[in-house]
Amino acid sequence: MGVQIQPQIADNLTKKAALMRESLHKSQSITDNMVSMLGSFDHRLSALETAMRPTQVRTHGIRRAHENIDKTLKAANVILDKFDLSREAEAKILKGPHENLEGYLEAIEQLRTNIRFFTDNKSFKSSDGVVNHANNLLSKAISKLENEFKQLLTSYSKPVEPDRLYECLPNSLRPSSGSPEPSNKNNRTGPTTAENAVYNPPVLIPPRVLPLLHDLAQHMVHAGHTQQCLVIYRDTRSQVLQESLHQLGVEKLSKDDVQKIQWEVLELKIGTWIHFMRIAVKLLFAAERKVCDQMFEGIDSLKDQCFADVTKASVATLLSFGDGVAKSKRSPEKLFVLLDMYEIMRELHSEIETLFSGKACKEIREAAVGLTRRLAQTAKDTFGDFEEAVEKDATRTAVADGTVHPLTSYVINYVKFLFDYQSTLKQLFHEFDKSNDSNAELASVTMRIMQALQINLEGKSKQYKDPALTNLFLMNNTHYMVRSVRRSEAKDLLGDDWVQRHRRTVQQYANQYKRIAWAKILQSLSVQGLTSSGGDGGNSSGASRALIKDRLKIFNLQFEELHQRQSQWTVPDSELRESLRLAVAEVLLPAYRSFIKRFGVLVENGKNPHKYIRYTAEDLDRMLGEFFEGKT
């Protein structure tokens, strides 16, 4: 059976349901109203947005306009600043660089900056005109800069006085008073010392001026005026360098001029040329290179070229003289000056290579090397000529007294000088034949020269009619050779065997002289033919008084003739002279004493004994002391 609901509860439920329906109805109504209101708002916002759009566009345009105005004002300010800087730069440039060079250089740099700015900003309506004006102004500025560079360089470029150059030399190479050559020019250790000596190149341009000149040169190069810079520097410095050398005493002589100079004068000029070469390379060229390097620092294209152009004429003047000597007619006396010249070129070689480095200086380096080789070749040829000249010397002037011949002393002195140049000669030999032992070659050449001299002397000795004098002449000359070799470095090269062999030769010539010169007079003191065959030879028995007188007369005449003649002959070496006199006395005096003792009584008891016995043994000894003195 179904459940029955009480009426009261049913009414309550109905009421609640009615309230809920009413509430839902109100809620729907509110929702509809809200939707309607929101739709209205959307419509009004859309209308407002449409209405505001023109205003927004205008506002955006105004904002962009303001931004453009700001940019334009800023650009205008930059341009105005550039104009201000251009006016300032122009004022400085028109004023010129002389009073304020640093400010002038800054103005040029500012002008260049402005030209770059207006060139990069072609949108500026007047940029072309501004750039043209600035370029014209820059051209004038660089022209004034060139003039300032030339004026500044010229005013501080002065020739270096000789005394100032001498003060830069080491003490050992400073000239003696009145002579441009070093005081130790005859000291063969001079060049060796000079290689290690300290040289102090002079300051050619004050250090405070060099940075300014460097800046000027740099601006000229940046402006494309490199050639003008080179020409100004070359013409100014080259002239000053040549004047420094001229004041020093360097002459501009061509090869033809050198050929015409007499040997005595040329020899002096060569001595000074060697000294001038040292001064030029170690002082003047070294100082010039330093100036060039500092002035064109950072401008490598100019460094070597400027230095080459500045020094070219001066180097040519110095090398031209050397070439003239190297190509002049060869003669033996020139060998030593040629070796001196070769030495100085060898000594300066490394410095020349360093100073004149770079492609631009190649011609100068090659000229110096070429002269060194020509001097070496001429010296070598002259050396060969000397050996031949010694052997073929045809001097007919005989030395009447049999003394040392001028050729002998000349050759020996020549050889002794050669040993002063040992290292140079060995270098010379090595230069032409690197495979040979230069020491052995020098010994061989010296040996050949000595042999050539001996051959020549033997030929000259045949000019004497007296064979005794022939041997005396050969004895004197060979002895001179031996003594000179023993006292010089030639002994080490020729060896003891050579010395001993020629000492024996001297003795042989002395023995031959003694035999030839005194054999005849000794024969007159011989007992042979004086005594009878039955005599015992112990006394004068059997000897004819007339024969004794005749023998004594012959002896006196022969001795007086020997004394007269041989007192005029010369043995220049005192030891050899005394040795030869003693050798004669040892043979003559005992024979004379024995003869007088044995046969003198026959004469003394007769008339005029002094007519026959003119001399005592002591008289003869004293007179022998007058032999070989060269008395006329």
C-alpha positions as semicolon CSV with decimal commas, in nm:
position;residue;x (nm);y (nm);z (nm)
1;M;0,000;0,000;0,000
2;G;0,132;0,350;-0,091
3;V;0,278;0,606;0,151
4;Q;0,057;0,899;0,220
5;I;0,209;1,251;0,257
6;Q;0,065;1,479;0,507
7;P;-0,098;1,792;0,358
8;Q;0,118;2,031;0,561
9;I;0,444;1,888;0,429
10;A;0,311;1,898;0,071
11;D;0,228;2,268;0,104
12;N;0,579;2,341;0,227
13;L;0,736;2,164;-0,064
14;T;0,514;2,346;-0,309
15;K;0,612;2,680;-0,160
16;K;0,980;2,597;-0,180
17;A;0,946;2,489;-0,542
18;A;0,770;2,814;-0,626
19;L;1,053;3,012;-0,456
20;M;1,314;2,824;-0,651
21;R;1,137;2,894;-0,980
22;E;1,116;3,261;-0,893
23;S;1,483;3,269;-0,799
24;L;1,588;3,102;-1,122
25;H;1,372;3,342;-1,315
26;K;1,541;3,642;-1,147
27;S;1,884;3,497;-1,210
28;Q;1,811;3,453;-1,579
29;S;1,682;3,805;-1,599
30;I;2,004;3,939;-1,437
31;T;2,215;3,733;-1,674
32;D;2,027;3,865;-1,973
33;N;2,069;4,218;-1,844
34;M;2,445;4,165;-1,790
35;V;2,486;4,020;-2,140
36;S;2,297;4,315;-2,278
37;M;2,518;4,558;-2,081
38;L;2,843;4,387;-2,184
39;G;2,736;4,391;-2,548
40;S;2,670;4,760;-2,514
41;F;3,018;4,814;-2,359
42;D;3,183;4,626;-2,641
43;H;3,004;4,832;-2,898
44;R;3,101;5,157;-2,723
45;L;3,468;5,049;-2,686
46;S;3,484;4,965;-3,053
47;A;3,336;5,300;-3,138
48;L;3,584;5,472;-2,903
49;E;3,876;5,291;-3,054
50;T;3,764;5,392;-3,399
51;A;3,730;5,748;-3,276
52;M;4,082;5,748;-3,111
53;R;4,277;5,598;-3,405
54;P;4,348;5,930;-3,586
55;T;4,467;6,078;-3,260
56;Q;4,704;5,783;-3,199
57;V;4,844;5,816;-3,552
58;R;4,909;6,186;-3,503
59;T;5,075;6,123;-3,165
60;H;5,306;5,857;-3,314
61;G;5,397;6,089;-3,599
62;I;5,473;6,369;-3,357
63;R;5,691;6,137;-3,149
64;R;5,889;6,025;-3,459
65;A;5,924;6,384;-3,571
66;H;6,069;6,473;-3,234
67;E;6,314;6,183;-3,262
68;N;6,416;6,298;-3,613
69;I;6,459;6,652;-3,491
70;D;6,684;6,530;-3,210
71;K;6,893;6,324;-3,454
72;T;6,918;6,616;-3,695
73;L;7,020;6,853;-3,417
74;K;7,284;6,608;-3,297
75;A;7,418;6,561;-3,654
76;A;7,415;6,936;-3,701
77;N;7,611;6,978;-3,380
78;V;7,869;6,721;-3,501
79;I;7,900;6,902;-3,835
80;L;7,924;7,237;-3,660
81;D;8,194;7,091;-3,433
82;K;8,379;6,971;-3,742
83;F;8,349;7,318;-3,894
84;D;8,480;7,469;-3,572
85;L;8,775;7,228;-3,571
86;S;8,835;7,300;-3,941
87;R;8,842;7,675;-3,871
88;E;9,086;7,620;-3,583
89;A;9,302;7,393;-3,799
90;E;9,290;7,640;-4,088
91;A;9,399;7,924;-3,863
92;K;9,699;7,724;-3,740
93;I;9,789;7,615;-4,092
94;L;9,768;7,967;-4,234
95;K;9,989;8,085;-3,951
96;G;10,254;7,831;-4,055
97;P;10,456;7,567;-3,869
98;H;10,753;7,772;-3,763
99;E;10,629;7,906;-3,428
100;N;10,434;7,602;-3,310
101;L;10,531;7,294;-3,507
102;E;10,355;7,047;-3,278
103;G;10,030;7,245;-3,299
104;Y;10,071;7,267;-3,676
105;L;10,110;6,890;-3,705
106;E;9,801;6,840;-3,487
107;A;9,608;7,076;-3,717
108;I;9,708;6,870;-4,022
109;E;9,596;6,553;-3,850
110;Q;9,262;6,719;-3,761
111;L;9,221;6,830;-4,121
112;R;9,277;6,474;-4,238
113;T;9,016;6,351;-3,987
114;N;8,764;6,607;-4,117
115;I;8,828;6,508;-4,479
116;R;8,759;6,146;-4,389
117;F;8,438;6,251;-4,206
118;F;8,290;6,457;-4,492
119;T;8,400;6,197;-4,746
120;D;8,209;5,932;-4,550
121;N;7,902;6,160;-4,511
122;K;7,808;6,233;-4,871
123;S;7,445;6,303;-4,764
124;F;7,553;6,641;-4,635
125;K;7,467;6,879;-4,915
126;S;7,793;7,077;-4,907
127;S;8,023;6,784;-4,831
128;D;8,196;6,796;-5,173
129;G;8,274;7,163;-5,136
130;V;8,399;7,113;-4,781
131;V;8,621;6,821;-4,886
132;N;8,767;7,018;-5,180
133;H;8,841;7,316;-4,959
134;A;9,002;7,091;-4,695
135;N;9,211;6,910;-4,955
136;N;9,338;7,239;-5,098
137;L;9,421;7,355;-4,748
138;L;9,596;7,023;-4,675
139;S;9,803;7,059;-4,992
140;K;9,916;7,405;-4,881
141;A;9,986;7,270;-4,534
142;I;10,207;6,990;-4,669
143;S;10,389;7,238;-4,893
144;K;10,465;7,452;-4,590
145;L;10,562;7,135;-4,409
146;E;10,815;7,053;-4,682
147;N;10,965;7,399;-4,648
148;E;10,981;7,360;-4,271
149;F;11,139;7,013;-4,306
150;K;11,399;7,152;-4,546
151;Q;11,469;7,460;-4,334
152;L;11,492;7,265;-4,007
153;L;11,710;6,993;-4,161
154;T;11,937;7,248;-4,330
155;S;11,979;7,465;-4,020
156;Y;12,091;7,165;-3,811
157;S;12,299;6,997;-4,084
158;K;12,655;7,128;-4,057
159;P;12,984;6,968;-4,172
160;V;13,178;6,792;-3,896
161;E;13,510;6,969;-3,833
162;P;13,823;6,750;-3,867
163;D;13,931;6,816;-3,506
164;R;13,594;6,696;-3,383
165;L;13,629;6,379;-3,589
166;Y;13,980;6,316;-3,455
167;E;13,843;6,340;-3,101
168;C;13,605;6,054;-3,185
169;L;13,898;5,826;-3,275
170;P;14,083;5,598;-3,032
171;N;14,399;5,764;-2,898
172;S;14,625;5,527;-3,095
173;L;14,474;5,645;-3,423
174;R;14,467;6,018;-3,363
175;P;14,699;6,208;-3,598
176;S;15,024;6,361;-3,491
177;S;15,051;6,738;-3,515
178;G;15,055;6,866;-3,870
179;S;14,966;6,530;-4,026
180;P;14,624;6,382;-4,101
181;E;14,766;6,031;-4,056
182;P;14,769;5,848;-3,720
183;S;15,079;5,895;-3,508
184;N;15,157;5,521;-3,515
185;K;15,129;5,480;-3,893
186;N;15,458;5,290;-3,906
187;N;15,354;5,053;-3,632
188;R;15,225;4,737;-3,795
189;T;15,028;4,652;-3,481
190;G;14,820;4,964;-3,539
191;P;14,549;4,809;-3,757
192;T;14,516;4,508;-3,526
193;T;14,467;4,739;-3,231
194;A;14,228;4,948;-3,438
195;E;13,998;4,651;-3,494
196;N;13,933;4,629;-3,119
197;A;13,942;5,002;-3,050
198;V;13,634;5,197;-2,947
199;Y;13,503;5,457;-3,190
200;N;13,252;5,725;-3,085
201;P;13,058;5,845;-3,391
202;P;12,975;6,217;-3,368
203;V;12,621;6,344;-3,308
204;L;12,521;6,495;-3,643
205;I;12,176;6,635;-3,547
206;P;12,073;6,729;-3,189
207;P;11,855;6,456;-3,030
208;R;11,585;6,711;-2,940
209;V;11,537;6,800;-3,309
210;L;11,520;6,446;-3,448
211;P;11,163;6,368;-3,320
212;L;11,032;6,682;-3,491
213;L;11,204;6,592;-3,817
214;H;11,066;6,239;-3,783
215;D;10,710;6,373;-3,744
216;L;10,752;6,606;-4,041
217;A;10,881;6,322;-4,258
218;Q;10,596;6,095;-4,147
219;H;10,331;6,356;-4,239
220;M;10,492;6,413;-4,579
221;V;10,490;6,037;-4,647
222;H;10,124;6,007;-4,535
223;A;10,037;6,291;-4,773
224;G;10,198;6,099;-5,060
225;H;10,503;6,327;-5,072
226;T;10,756;6,048;-5,017
227;Q;10,968;6,147;-5,317
228;Q;10,986;6,511;-5,209
229;C;11,095;6,399;-4,862
230;L;11,364;6,177;-5,013
231;V;11,498;6,451;-5,241
232;I;11,515;6,711;-4,961
233;Y;11,691;6,470;-4,726
234;R;11,932;6,342;-4,993
235;D;12,033;6,684;-5,125
236;T;12,084;6,832;-4,778
237;R;12,265;6,547;-4,602
238;S;12,468;6,434;-4,904
239;Q;12,617;6,780;-4,951
240;V;12,703;6,811;-4,582
241;L;12,865;6,467;-4,577
242;Q;13,078;6,549;-4,880
243;E;13,182;6,878;-4,720
244;S;13,286;6,695;-4,401
245;L;13,511;6,465;-4,605
246;H;13,646;6,758;-4,808
247;Q;13,743;6,948;-4,492
248;L;13,908;6,631;-4,366
249;G;14,126;6,626;-4,679
250;V;13,953;6,374;-4,905
251;E;14,017;6,466;-5,268
252;K;13,791;6,386;-5,558
253;L;14,037;6,212;-5,791
254;S;13,943;6,010;-6,096
255;K;14,130;5,696;-6,200
256;D;14,313;5,903;-6,464
257;D;14,416;6,160;-6,201
258;V;14,562;5,882;-5,984
259;Q;14,765;5,745;-6,278
260;K;14,938;6,081;-6,323
261;I;15,052;6,125;-5,962
262;Q;15,423;6,063;-5,892
263;W;15,489;5,759;-5,677
264;E;15,634;5,950;-5,378
265;V;15,324;6,173;-5,365
266;L;15,088;5,883;-5,431
267;E;15,239;5,682;-5,145
268;L;15,159;5,964;-4,902
269;K;14,806;5,998;-5,041
270;I;14,747;5,624;-4,997
271;G;14,849;5,651;-4,630
272;T;14,596;5,928;-4,569
273;W;14,330;5,747;-4,776
274;I;14,356;5,445;-4,544
275;H;14,307;5,674;-4,245
276;F;14,016;5,853;-4,417
277;M;13,845;5,520;-4,494
278;R;13,839;5,437;-4,123
279;I;13,701;5,778;-4,032
280;A;13,440;5,768;-4,310
281;V;13,306;5,421;-4,232
282;K;13,345;5,401;-3,854
283;L;13,249;5,761;-3,776
284;L;13,073;5,956;-4,051
285;F;12,879;5,678;-4,225
286;A;12,796;5,515;-3,890
287;A;12,663;5,848;-3,755
288;E;12,470;5,912;-4,078
289;R;12,307;5,569;-4,056
290;K;12,197;5,639;-3,698
291;V;12,036;5,970;-3,800
292;C;11,864;5,804;-4,095
293;D;11,727;5,518;-3,885
294;Q;11,592;5,751;-3,617
295;M;11,445;6,004;-3,859
296;F;11,264;5,743;-4,066
297;E;11,171;5,503;-3,788
298;G;10,853;5,326;-3,889
299;I;10,897;5,438;-4,251
300;D;11,096;5,140;-4,375
301;S;11,053;5,234;-4,739
302;L;11,275;5,539;-4,682
303;K;11,543;5,420;-4,439
304;D;11,776;5,231;-4,673
305;Q;11,700;5,441;-4,980
306;C;11,777;5,772;-4,805
307;F;12,100;5,636;-4,654
308;A;12,209;5,497;-4,992
309;D;12,134;5,825;-5,169
310;V;12,309;6,036;-4,904
311;T;12,631;5,831;-4,897
312;K;12,654;5,727;-5,263
313;A;12,866;6,020;-5,386
314;S;13,101;6,010;-5,084
315;V;13,154;5,635;-5,112
316;A;13,220;5,672;-5,486
317;T;13,485;5,940;-5,419
318;L;13,668;5,717;-5,170
319;L;13,646;5,398;-5,377
320;S;13,743;5,577;-5,698
321;F;14,086;5,656;-5,554
322;G;14,131;5,295;-5,445
323;D;14,030;5,174;-5,791
324;G;14,279;5,414;-5,948
325;V;14,563;5,268;-5,739
326;A;14,452;4,908;-5,804
327;K;14,448;4,971;-6,179
328;S;14,768;5,177;-6,197
329;K;15,090;5,043;-6,347
330;R;15,232;4,769;-6,127
331;S;15,572;4,804;-5,961
332;P;15,736;4,616;-5,670
333;E;15,729;4,913;-5,431
334;K;15,351;4,931;-5,462
335;L;15,300;4,585;-5,309
336;F;15,301;4,702;-4,949
337;V;15,063;4,993;-4,998
338;L;14,837;4,759;-5,194
339;L;14,846;4,520;-4,898
340;D;14,774;4,812;-4,663
341;M;14,474;4,907;-4,875
342;Y;14,360;4,545;-4,893
343;E;14,393;4,523;-4,513
344;I;14,174;4,825;-4,448
345;M;13,905;4,702;-4,686
346;R;13,909;4,363;-4,510
347;E;13,898;4,534;-4,170
348;L;13,597;4,745;-4,269
349;H;13,415;4,469;-4,460
350;S;13,174;4,360;-4,184
351;E;13,087;4,719;-4,092
352;I;13,022;4,811;-4,454
353;E;12,795;4,506;-4,489
354;T;12,605;4,608;-4,174
355;L;12,577;4,981;-4,245
356;F;12,489;4,937;-4,611
357;S;12,239;4,654;-4,562
358;G;11,920;4,638;-4,764
359;K;11,836;4,628;-5,133
360;A;11,887;5,002;-5,186
361;C;12,254;4,978;-5,075
362;K;12,337;4,668;-5,281
363;E;12,534;4,866;-5,540
364;I;12,753;5,026;-5,271
365;R;12,822;4,689;-5,103
366;E;12,918;4,536;-5,435
367;A;13,148;4,830;-5,517
368;A;13,335;4,785;-5,186
369;V;13,371;4,408;-5,238
370;G;13,482;4,471;-5,596
371;L;13,759;4,706;-5,483
372;T;13,878;4,454;-5,222
373;R;13,907;4,186;-5,490
374;R;14,087;4,417;-5,734
375;L;14,338;4,516;-5,466
376;A;14,393;4,148;-5,384
377;Q;14,445;4,058;-5,751
378;T;14,681;4,350;-5,813
379;A;14,880;4,267;-5,498
380;K;14,908;3,903;-5,604
381;D;15,019;3,999;-5,955
382;T;15,268;4,251;-5,812
383;F;15,409;3,980;-5,586
384;G;15,459;3,757;-5,890
385;D;15,620;4,045;-6,081
386;F;15,864;4,099;-5,795
387;E;15,995;3,743;-5,802
388;E;16,051;3,771;-6,176
389;A;16,205;4,119;-6,149
390;V;16,459;3,998;-5,890
391;E;16,580;3,718;-6,113
392;K;16,595;3,936;-6,423
393;D;16,727;4,258;-6,266
394;A;16,977;4,383;-6,519
395;T;17,130;4,664;-6,314
396;R;17,476;4,709;-6,461
397;T;17,598;4,945;-6,192
398;A;17,851;4,727;-6,013
399;V;17,944;4,807;-5,656
400;A;18,316;4,882;-5,699
401;D;18,408;4,794;-5,341
402;G;18,235;4,453;-5,341
403;T;17,993;4,552;-5,064
404;V;17,629;4,449;-5,029
405;H;17,451;4,531;-5,355
406;P;17,150;4,767;-5,338
407;L;16,942;4,489;-5,493
408;T;17,030;4,258;-5,204
409;S;16,935;4,506;-4,934
410;Y;16,623;4,597;-5,129
411;V;16,511;4,236;-5,167
412;I;16,591;4,146;-4,806
413;N;16,407;4,450;-4,674
414;Y;16,123;4,356;-4,905
415;V;16,113;4,003;-4,764
416;K;16,131;4,135;-4,405
417;F;15,837;4,362;-4,480
418;L;15,651;4,064;-4,620
419;F;15,666;3,905;-4,278
420;D;15,506;4,212;-4,128
421;Y;15,216;4,128;-4,360
422;Q;15,214;3,754;-4,293
423;S;14,848;3,726;-4,196
424;T;14,743;3,950;-4,485
425;L;14,945;3,752;-4,739
426;K;14,808;3,424;-4,609
427;Q;14,456;3,563;-4,640
428;L;14,546;3,675;-4,992
429;F;14,670;3,328;-5,091
430;H;14,364;3,170;-4,930
431;E;14,133;3,399;-5,125
432;F;14,264;3,266;-5,456
433;D;14,318;2,902;-5,357
434;K;14,132;2,785;-5,049
435;S;14,265;2,429;-5,080
436;N;14,634;2,520;-5,037
437;D;14,828;2,561;-4,713
438;S;14,882;2,938;-4,712
439;N;15,178;2,905;-4,470
440;A;15,356;2,662;-4,702
441;E;15,279;2,883;-5,000
442;L;15,434;3,186;-4,829
443;A;15,746;2,981;-4,748
444;S;15,768;2,860;-5,106
445;V;15,737;3,211;-5,249
446;T;16,001;3,344;-5,007
447;M;16,238;3,061;-5,097
448;R;16,197;3,135;-5,467
449;I;16,264;3,505;-5,414
450;M;16,586;3,428;-5,222
451;Q;16,694;3,183;-5,490
452;A;16,619;3,438;-5,763
453;L;16,837;3,688;-5,574
454;Q;17,127;3,445;-5,552
455;I;17,109;3,368;-5,922
456;N;17,110;3,738;-6,003
457;L;17,403;3,810;-5,769
458;E;17,611;3,535;-5,928
459;G;17,550;3,702;-6,262
460;K;17,648;4,044;-6,126
461;S;17,966;3,904;-5,966
462;K;18,099;3,821;-6,311
463;Q;18,131;4,194;-6,382
464;Y;18,445;4,206;-6,163
465;K;18,776;4,149;-6,335
466;D;18,943;4,048;-6,009
467;P;18,822;3,701;-5,904
468;A;18,916;3,783;-5,542
469;L;18,668;4,070;-5,547
470;T;18,409;3,843;-5,710
471;N;18,428;3,611;-5,411
472;L;18,435;3,898;-5,161
473;F;18,119;4,040;-5,325
474;L;17,938;3,703;-5,309
475;M;18,059;3,650;-4,951
476;N;17,926;3,993;-4,842
477;N;17,587;3,951;-5,008
478;T;17,527;3,593;-4,898
479;H;17,630;3,681;-4,543
480;Y;17,390;3,975;-4,546
481;M;17,109;3,740;-4,655
482;V;17,192;3,485;-4,382
483;R;17,225;3,743;-4,107
484;S;16,898;3,914;-4,206
485;V;16,707;3,587;-4,218
486;R;16,843;3,477;-3,880
487;R;16,724;3,802;-3,724
488;S;16,376;3,792;-3,873
489;E;16,067;3,573;-3,883
490;A;16,188;3,442;-4,218
491;K;16,407;3,197;-4,023
492;D;16,101;3,007;-3,901
493;L;15,968;2,992;-4,253
494;L;16,291;2,908;-4,442
495;G;16,419;2,680;-4,168
496;D;16,754;2,610;-3,997
497;D;16,866;2,397;-4,289
498;W;16,855;2,698;-4,522
499;V;17,050;2,909;-4,272
500;Q;17,323;2,646;-4,213
501;R;17,360;2,575;-4,583
502;H;17,414;2,940;-4,666
503;R;17,650;2,994;-4,374
504;R;17,872;2,725;-4,526
505;T;17,846;2,905;-4,859
506;V;17,970;3,226;-4,694
507;Q;18,272;3,039;-4,557
508;Q;18,343;2,890;-4,898
509;Y;18,346;3,234;-5,060
510;A;18,577;3,362;-4,782
511;N;18,821;3,071;-4,835
512;Q;18,821;3,125;-5,210
513;Y;18,891;3,497;-5,163
514;K;19,180;3,419;-4,930
515;R;19,329;3,161;-5,170
516;I;19,298;3,378;-5,480
517;A;19,399;3,711;-5,323
518;W;19,694;3,589;-5,113
519;A;19,833;3,283;-5,293
520;K;20,071;3,486;-5,506
521;I;20,218;3,692;-5,221
522;L;20,257;3,384;-5,006
523;Q;20,446;3,228;-5,291
524;S;20,704;3,508;-5,264
525;L;20,764;3,406;-4,899
526;S;20,813;3,041;-4,991
527;V;21,158;2,885;-4,938
528;Q;21,117;2,695;-5,258
529;G;21,388;2,791;-5,504
530;L;21,589;2,987;-5,246
531;T;21,820;2,724;-5,096
532;S;22,075;2,498;-5,262
533;S;21,984;2,140;-5,306
534;G;22,247;2,048;-5,048
535;G;22,128;2,284;-4,778
536;D;21,948;2,161;-4,475
537;G;21,693;2,440;-4,486
538;G;21,762;2,531;-4,124
539;N;21,933;2,859;-4,194
540;S;22,016;3,098;-4,477
541;S;22,306;2,893;-4,605
542;G;22,286;2,835;-4,970
543;A;22,043;3,126;-5,029
544;S;22,145;3,399;-5,267
545;R;22,139;3,749;-5,122
546;A;22,026;3,885;-5,458
547;L;21,739;3,634;-5,472
548;I;21,631;3,725;-5,117
549;K;21,635;4,093;-5,205
550;D;21,435;4,018;-5,516
551;R;21,181;3,817;-5,316
552;L;21,147;4,094;-5,057
553;K;21,103;4,357;-5,329
554;I;20,827;4,144;-5,488
555;F;20,661;4,096;-5,149
556;N;20,667;4,469;-5,071
557;L;20,523;4,563;-5,408
558;Q;20,250;4,298;-5,388
559;F;20,154;4,382;-5,031
560;E;20,144;4,754;-5,101
561;E;19,930;4,692;-5,405
562;L;19,697;4,463;-5,206
563;H;19,681;4,720;-4,927
564;Q;19,608;5,004;-5,164
565;R;19,341;4,813;-5,354
566;Q;19,177;4,613;-5,077
567;S;19,161;4,904;-4,835
568;Q;18,907;5,036;-5,086
569;W;18,709;4,714;-5,078
570;T;18,436;4,687;-4,816
571;V;18,319;4,421;-4,578
572;P;18,034;4,608;-4,406
573;D;17,971;4,356;-4,129
574;S;18,226;4,420;-3,850
575;E;18,236;4,060;-3,729
576;L;18,286;3,922;-4,078
577;R;18,549;4,189;-4,149
578;E;18,752;4,102;-3,839
579;S;18,714;3,732;-3,908
580;L;18,848;3,775;-4,262
581;R;19,142;3,990;-4,149
582;L;19,227;3,734;-3,884
583;A;19,212;3,452;-4,141
584;V;19,457;3,643;-4,365
585;A;19,684;3,734;-4,072
586;E;19,698;3,374;-3,954
587;V;19,841;3,275;-4,292
588;L;20,048;3,581;-4,381
589;L;20,217;3,686;-4,057
590;P;20,369;3,347;-3,960
591;A;20,503;3,305;-4,315
592;Y;20,653;3,658;-4,311
593;R;20,809;3,616;-3,965
594;S;20,958;3,283;-4,067
595;F;21,099;3,426;-4,390
596;I;21,261;3,731;-4,220
597;K;21,393;3,523;-3,937
598;R;21,556;3,284;-4,176
599;F;21,673;3,509;-4,458
600;G;21,662;3,859;-4,314
601;V;22,021;3,847;-4,194
602;L;22,145;3,840;-4,555
603;V;21,981;4,173;-4,618
604;E;22,042;4,337;-4,280
605;N;22,420;4,297;-4,316
606;G;22,416;4,462;-4,655
607;K;22,356;4,818;-4,777
608;N;22,015;4,987;-4,724
609;P;21,846;4,701;-4,542
610;H;21,528;4,912;-4,493
611;K;21,490;4,927;-4,868
612;Y;21,408;4,556;-4,861
613;I;21,276;4,490;-4,513
614;R;21,027;4,773;-4,506
615;Y;20,779;4,623;-4,259
616;T;20,784;4,439;-3,935
617;A;20,520;4,173;-3,872
618;E;20,349;4,426;-3,644
619;D;20,342;4,680;-3,931
620;L;20,178;4,426;-4,155
621;D;19,922;4,343;-3,883
622;R;19,841;4,711;-3,839
623;M;19,801;4,757;-4,215
624;L;19,580;4,452;-4,239
625;G;19,353;4,638;-4,001
626;E;19,296;4,892;-4,279
627;F;19,174;4,631;-4,528
628;F;18,803;4,620;-4,627
629;E;18,727;4,966;-4,485
630;G;18,620;5,110;-4,818
631;K;18,873;5,393;-4,794
632;T;18,948;5,582;-5,113
